[in-house]
Amino acid sequence: MILTVTLNTALDVGYRVPRLERHGTHRVSEVRVRPGGKGLNVARVLAALGHDAVVTGFAGGRTGEEVRTLLARRAEDASAAPDAGSLTDALVDVGGETRRTVAVIDDATGDTTQLNEPGPHVAPEEWTAFLTAYRDLLAAGGGRCRAVALCGSLPPGVPVGAYGTLVREARNAGVPVLLDTSGEPLRRGLAARPDVVKPNIAELAGITGTNEPLRAAREARRRGAREVAASLGPDGMLALTQDGVWRAAPARQLAGNPAGAGDSAVAGLLSGLVEGLSWPDRLVRAVALSAATVAAPAAGEFDAPVYAEMLPRVEVTERTAAA
């Protein structure tokens, strides 16, 4: 199985309006409610790809209960689909209220406005309880955990170096670990030497001081990452690995909602890792899934026909030998 960690889980609420106007009153044409947070999105895509995924992190209050209820429904839907993997809830209870994220989709422009709550305050004893549960999941089944993804922001009360701790625990357990976060948590996490980091170019620039993708990726490796897969938005991905440097780009750009595209890319990279795919093939899958997610209605989903169309058309070029 593949483990995904979402310390700041969320209930994703999406409102669709004909046109978003500042200071105006809006009539909502559609409401979508889903379990959210980057790692939960990754897990749902992994299950759709046929992998068994386990989600952990924190869930609390009535909002947390709703997240878990919706997650259980998603798990039932996944189990009913042919060739789909399983989706297992291993979230840890917390006393605070799970956050909500609100997305307002403007039909006139196609733009999305996002409002993210900070999340519940996590007490020291709750963080300790999570660490115990996390270690147990890493050790589950004598090697059954084949990879782990650490995703998203940290809720209040969780130490800023939390991802560094979780990276080290995974490495001690012999489980490959991918880190997808930003800011100081990313900076601290790099020092623990994750196997892969998957920032977007803005997040990479934020910790390295350069907007040039390859230079920024080299700096991230210098700071501890073994390999770097940087998202370039609609232009695809750049991977700086121990074997070489590759750039992958979709054959065409799609209009739609980019929310969750990066999470689908993480699912592509992780599934490729556990299947033993080469880095170019992992990038092809990640970029195709990312594009197919833009064409889907919400994060954690991808448009299967678009994915099938894009997969053979992703262009991969090898740039240089890795430094």
Steps between C-alpha positions, in 0.01 A plus 500: 500500500593868463459728801404865463529747788276808516558673832259781408206310353202701380142493388512644148195710411464622142256771390437567132365843406418657160731793567700594812477869588665677793253630761214325318237244599522177303256225416686168514421267210677191637649382831756219531622362834793256521763372741806716437861572572788417269571149628133399481493618138814298428348189660180522296698518176722210609192287568360588157832382351461163673722549805400438862525834681483579871438856620612635835519839667261677735120519501285665765158644581189485284695604192745217561210256532364620167843457338516141628143425385571632150831314493319176584261560210796561269652175623176314416493658155864402445439140603209475257705621203677235289878487551487769771707480815379542856477822703543461877438760772773506767443859613580585861242676719576855615302718739478802270277549197627390159527797266294579193632625169263698280549529124288741297500416129419790266327361189556824308879486524575144608699638796484350848523701823619293795443565872691268736439487875809446720395169655460375859757559772684173563608442860841345579342173617299480175817542295663224708200273437527565128871412498422166663228427243731607215780267613252213522377567144856512365570163661163347406509154353877460505574718198147536365545879499686559174516881496376803693399850388515792746269768368379850568500760772542455875210576736565728799687328783691253282876567516636682195758223466230230496573386147866460581398264780264306274761472224752356746244250634427379145869468418560306824221263395651458153196656329557742207358843584375785281458848649254753355474816708629858497672772702678424824354146530657423161830657601512294820382186322777520240765472770365153590583377147166391348526270200296738283370854543218624276467879530362730236739756359372780727547284812847403381591863438373591846765289671785529247473863387502420127220467245715305253364145535817297451712726720232491772476120478877467533490720810223283650719194448791677659282562805409134540248373244619188324288575194281793398187501284397862449157584364508766228123548488353464151855457361541159667774383736877501543675211677854522635597148603804291580493369142433813298282803431171471311232743394149380419226711344142429389433503127233764556373716783149448633254754633340423834557503873867442596417423865641158588714468186816492711350233727427280199860550389613371841278193452660444161852524641425273797320235300785500250753465780336192656449345154870543423451736205789707367504870577391597146201265527411635845503852358280399207241357739520798737457758223215310333317462832554866581350606166209258541427649843470848351224355282323336799240670720701490826831423670561130567344403168617477142326473166576143387451559124722810513763302693494224239533760225783693666710206623661406165540865401706637790834617363811411705843639432825420678691818567832424670666256734409565865754690708 
